[in-house]
Amino acid sequence: MQLVILDRDGVINEDSDAYIKAPEEWVPVPGSIEAIARLTAAGVEVAVATNQSGLARGLFDQAALDAIHRKMVAAIRAAGGRLAGIYYCPHGPDDACECRKPRAGLLERIGRDLGIDLRGVPVVGDSERDLVAARAVGARPILVLTGKGQATATRLGPNNEVYADLAAATDALLSE
């Protein structure tokens, strides 16, 4: 395993229906930062692919998003981990872009930038759109029950690879 791609809100940090608009609203899901550090220590590249329509909706600006991401990166570094990149879609749901999940544009860009074939690459998310994007590139969709994951699991039924959280998914991936 060379790469794991993670959704942000609901996987790495607690999600909010009101959006994460400022660094002080960014709170890691317990165990997620340590999970990223464990992947890094095992030689796995970790990238983030996240829809951030709050930019298009005017709920926060680029400076606020950058500050949120700096806080996340600092927490990951402090735990001994690192990210290969943070990829985000700044568009709204009606913008018809190619990068907004469930479309595959963000994932394709990660694969191109890192020079990695995405077939079989674990993509960890908490929503159906994360899983759909993963399938579109031949990646391995993994659902976590944090964030919107419990509701997603109930809606989609049992035919998915599901873990309680990123820490449990990491345990499974590193034991393969």
C-alpha positions in Angstrom: 0.0 0.0 0.0 1.6 3.2 -1.2 -1.2 5.7 -0.6 -4.4 6.3 1.5 -6.8 9.1 0.6 -8.9 10.6 3.4 -11.9 12.8 3.4 -11.5 15.6 5.9 -14.8 16.5 7.7 -16.2 13.5 9.5 -13.1 11.4 9.1 -10.1 13.5 10.3 -12.1 16.1 12.2 -15.6 16.3 13.7 -18.1 17.4 11.1 -20.7 20.2 11.4 -23.8 20.9 9.5 -22.9 24.6 10.0 -19.5 24.0 8.3 -16.0 24.2 9.8 -15.4 28.0 9.2 -12.5 28.8 11.5 -9.5 27.0 13.0 -11.1 27.0 16.5 -14.0 25.0 15.0 -11.6 22.3 13.7 -11.6 19.5 16.3 -10.0 16.1 15.4 -11.9 12.9 15.7 -10.3 11.0 18.6 -7.5 8.8 17.3 -7.5 10.2 13.8 -4.3 12.3 14.0 -2.5 9.3 15.6 -3.8 7.1 12.8 -2.3 9.4 10.1 1.0 9.3 12.0 0.9 5.5 12.1 0.3 5.4 8.3 3.2 7.8 7.8 5.4 5.7 10.0 4.6 2.6 7.9 5.7 4.4 4.8 2.3 5.2 3.4 1.6 8.5 1.7 -1.6 10.2 3.0 -3.5 12.7 1.0 -6.7 14.6 1.8 -9.6 15.0 -0.7 -12.3 17.3 0.6 -15.3 19.2 -0.7 -15.2 22.8 0.7 -18.3 24.4 -0.7 -18.3 26.8 2.2 -15.9 28.9 0.1 -18.5 29.2 -2.8 -21.3 29.8 -0.3 -19.3 32.7 1.3 -19.3 31.1 4.7 -15.5 31.5 5.0 -12.7 32.8 2.8 -9.5 31.3 1.5 -7.5 32.7 4.4 -9.7 30.9 6.9 -9.5 27.6 5.0 -5.7 27.9 4.8 -5.6 28.6 8.6 -7.8 25.5 9.3 -5.5 23.4 7.1 -2.4 24.8 8.9 -3.9 23.8 12.2 -4.6 20.3 10.9 -1.1 19.9 9.4 0.5 21.1 12.7 -1.5 18.5 14.7 -0.5 15.8 12.3 3.2 16.8 12.4 3.2 17.1 16.2 2.1 13.4 16.3 4.9 12.4 13.9 2.8 12.2 10.7 2.7 14.1 7.4 0.4 14.7 4.5 1.4 14.3 0.9 -1.2 17.0 0.0 -4.5 18.6 0.8 -6.8 18.7 -2.3 -10.1 20.5 -2.1 -13.0 21.5 -4.2 -14.0 25.1 -3.6 -17.2 24.9 -5.7 -20.8 24.7 -4.7 -23.1 21.8 -5.5 -24.6 23.5 -8.5 -21.3 24.6 -10.1 -21.0 21.5 -12.4 -17.3 21.2 -11.7 -15.3 18.0 -12.1 -13.6 18.2 -8.7 -16.6 18.0 -6.4 -17.1 14.5 -5.0 -18.9 12.3 -6.1 -17.1 13.2 -9.3 -13.6 11.9 -9.5 -11.6 15.0 -10.3 -9.9 15.5 -6.9 -8.9 11.8 -6.7 -7.6 11.9 -10.3 -5.5 14.9 -9.5 -4.0 13.2 -6.5 -3.0 10.2 -8.6 -1.5 12.4 -11.2 0.4 14.6 -8.8 1.8 11.7 -6.8 2.3 9.5 -9.8 0.3 6.7 -8.3 -2.3 4.4 -10.0 -5.4 4.7 -7.9 -6.7 1.2 -8.5 -7.1 -0.5 -5.2 -5.9 2.6 -3.2 -8.0 2.9 0.0 -10.2 6.0 0.1 -11.7 6.6 3.5 -14.8 8.7 3.8 -18.0 9.1 5.8 -20.4 9.8 3.0 -21.8 8.1 -0.1 -20.1 10.7 -2.4 -16.7 9.6 -1.0 -17.4 6.0 -1.9 -18.8 6.9 -5.3 -15.7 8.9 -6.2 -13.4 6.1 -5.0 -15.3 3.5 -7.2 -15.1 5.9 -10.2 -11.3 5.6 -10.2 -11.1 1.9 -9.3 -10.0 2.7 -5.7 -11.0 0.8 -2.6 -13.9 2.6 -0.9 -13.9 2.5 2.9 -16.7 3.9 5.1 -16.1 5.1 8.6 -19.0 5.6 11.1 -17.8 9.0 12.4 -19.3 12.2 10.9 -22.1 11.3 8.6 -20.9 7.7 8.4 -23.6 6.0 10.6 -26.4 7.6 8.5 -24.6 6.6 5.3 -24.1 3.0 6.5 -27.8 2.7 7.4 -28.8 4.1 4.0 -26.4 2.0 1.9 -26.8 -1.3 3.8 -24.2 -4.0 4.5 -22.3 -4.2 1.2 -19.5 -1.9 2.1 -16.2 -2.1 3.9 -17.0 -0.3 7.2 -15.0 0.6 10.3 -15.9 2.5 13.5 -13.4 5.3 12.7 -10.1 6.2 11.0 -8.1 4.5 13.8 -9.9 1.2 13.2 -9.6 1.5 9.5 -5.9 2.1 9.9 -5.5 -0.9 12.2 -7.1 -3.1 9.4 -5.0 -1.5 6.6 -1.7 -1.9 8.5 -2.5 -5.5 9.4 -2.9 -6.6 5.7 
